[in-house]
Structure formats: structure tokens, C-alpha cells
Amino acid sequence: MVELFTESDEKLLDRFQRAAFGYFLEQFNPENGLVGDRSRAGGPASIAVVGFALSCYPVGVERGWMTRADAAARTLVTLRFFWNSCQSEQADATGYKGFFYHFLDMKTGERVWQSELSLIDTTLLLAGVLTASVYFSDDTPSENEIRERADAIYRRIDWQWACGGEATVRQGWKPESGFLHYGWDGYDEAIILYVLGLASPTHSLPESSYTMWTATYQWENIYDYEFLYAGPHFIHHFSQAWIDFVGIRDRFMREKDSDYFENSRRATYVQREYARRNPYGFEGYGKDCWGISANDGPGFKTLKIDGRERRFLGYAARGVPYGPDDGTIAPCAAIASLPFAPKLALSALRHFCARYPEMIRDSRLPSGFNPTFPGGGRSGWVSEGYFGLDQGIIVLMIENYRSRLIWNLMRRCPYIGSGLRSAEFTGGWLS
């Protein structure tokens, strides 16, 4: 306990960031570059997690956790796989129209679980692909090929097709049934999707699609904080893992005299205030124990606890303050808020370490824990294993706080700047 409180912020963050980075070394298939969705034997790869992995490798190099040659080799085998993989309407393909299926077999790379051709998960994969294309800038055969493959993968994507004849982008497509019957409505993690779709030099989205999407935004005043609402906290993180939104504004944010970075800061304070107020009386909630997001849960069951009926969820997108909420904390969401509210995030991390040490294994945070759920000591229920998305967002957001590495790299990506300008972002580093 004494060691915890004497450890400097820098050493504490380095320890947890390196532990999270280790996930991508452990869950990596060297034959094709795919990375497991979670640390469960026999599970599939997630293309979004691969995108996080590709973005984490430069962090590993800069922190001295892996060599540049190793990072380049891992990146190149990944890009070769995605470029050469089967793109067709067949149900067992890897992708179609340049997009990829959400979940793939770790060994074969074929679609599994009848998952959807996922636009947002392809975008998160693409964010990693483009991060690699900027970072690996040396004039060597391997790094030259990384840049060539990355650009080819990006240019192949047919963003126009992804609208499915509607004004905004659809969320996905299945060969069995066509486009999913819903698009993106309300503020969510799709900003980076629109930015990259608008910037495409081959099949770009119409600029009107972004305007139509932002027209569905919901501006709220919650606990005296005015902000663009999204309940699950990861929504306020994912696009900003790659894009530096400090001081740049689209039309919506100009009208609100704010920006997306400031919006995420306010959303973080709303998260903490919700936990402090604890309207449903869950165990553990407080000013240093918060983080309501999309994460693993105890399972769909109802229990009577201290005379009160509690309904628990499995993996679900929990949100603040409108729910759902079952008492499950996502500690990774709190730590990923570090760039926006460093004092709050660091205080939460130290609290997790001091109050719930049994839910932290080898300095790695679980997807979720629920102190209200009976059993397991103070932590109650703790998620088994680890999820790649959780570990990836920790690595990237800690790094952006420490050095701005990913933000600075993506400022140099021409497609990011082009897409932002097409979405009518102005000011700040775009000027």
C-alpha cells in the first residue's frame, strides 16, 4: 500500500500502459497478423482490435518495448493479409467492397459468427493501417511496402456503396440479408468513419452525409454541464485516440462554442458526478470509482440483494445518466479519460489499486467489475480474461497524454486533414 502511494504518476502509468501493450504480443498470430478479440482460447479475431494493435506497435517502439524491425515485420504481415484476403459476396469471405467482417477466424481469416461487414470496425482497423503508414517512413524495402499496402487498402474501400442509398452511412451489411436496417443516429464513435470516408480519393462519401449525421446530435445539460450527449464513455474516446480535436471545430461545435476534446472533458466530469450521486445505490460508486461504458458484465440474471431486486447484464453498452446501469464499472474507460481529465483519471487509477487490488492482475485492468454482485471479495464479480479494445484504448490514450505520439502522427496523415476539412472543421492545427 505504501509503495502504491509513493510511486510517481509516470511510473504508475508506464506500468499499466506496458501491461496493456503486452496483450497485443500475447494474442497475435504471426502467420497473418490477426489479434484476438479477447484472451479466450479458441476465440476469433476482431478487426478493430487489429487496428489498435497496429497503432500500439509504434508506441512499443518509442517506449523501448519492441524493436522497430519487429514492429515493421508484424505490421507488414498484417497488411499483406488484409490486402490479399478474399473480397467477395461469399459468406465465408474476409470482406467485401474494401470493408471487412467484424470477427474473423484467427487462423484462416474467414468470417465467423455470421458477423456483419462492419463499417466502424473497418474504420478502426483503417486507423491503425494509416498510423503505420505515417510512422514507418524510412526508405527501406519493408517500410516502403507498408506505406504502399496501407494506401492500397484505404483506396479500395467503397464508401459510397456503404450508404446503401440513404443519406448517411449504414452500420453494416450481411451477405444473407443486405444492409442492416439502421444507420448512425446521434453522437457516437463514427466521427473518424466520416472523416476517412470523406477523404477517400476513390469512392468518397458525399459531404452532405456528415451534415445529415450531425443533425441527429443531442445537446444536453446534465449536472450543470452542457455537452454533446453520448451515454457509454467509450464513445467520447475512440475517434480521439487518433484525431487531435483540441481547438478545431465543425459547424455544430462552432455554434456551441466548444470542441470535441472539451466535450469529452465535460462528459468525464458527468461520469464522475453520476457515480458520486449514485442514484441507484450501487456498491462502490463514488468520486474515484466511475466508468460506465460498453463492457463485459456478470450475465443476464436477476438477484435480490439486501432486500432490493437487482438486474444484471452481460456484455452491454451501459450509459450515463440514462442507463442502462447494473453496477458494473469499466476501469479502462476511466483511465482512457486521462488526456481530458488527468487528475480525475489518475485518482481513479490509484483508488482501483488501493481498494480493489484483487481485480487487477499483473497491472492489467479487466473489462469490468461489479462490487454489487455477490462473491469475489470487495470487487464482487470480475470479468474473466481481457478484451483487446480495452487494452488498446489504454495504451493509446496514456500515450497521447504522455507524448501526444498518435495525435502527432495522424496530424501528418493527409487523409485525416483532408477529411476534417471536408467536414468543415476549421481552426487550431488545421489553420
Secondary structure, 3 states (H helix, E strand, C coil): CHHHHHCCHHHHHHHHHHHHHHHHHHCECCCCCCEECECCCCCCEEHHHHHHHHHHHHHHHHCCCCCHHHHHHHHHHHHHHHHHCCECCCCCCCEECCEEECEECCCCCCECCCCCEEHHHHHHHHHHHHHHHHHCCCCCHHHHHHHHHHHHHHHHCCCCHHHCCCCCCECEEECCCEECCCECCCCCCCHHHHHHHHHCCCCCCCHHHHHHHHCCCCEEEECCEEEECCCCHHHHCCHHHCCCCCCCECHHHHHHCCCHHHHHHHHHHHHHHHHHHCCCCCCCCECCECCCCEECCCCCEEEEECCEEEEECCCEECCCCCCCCCCCECHHHHHCCCCCCHHHHHHHHHHHHHHCHHHCECCECCCCEECCCCCCHHHEEECCCCEHHHHHHHHHHHHHHHCCHHHHHHHCCHHHHHHHHHCCCECHHHC
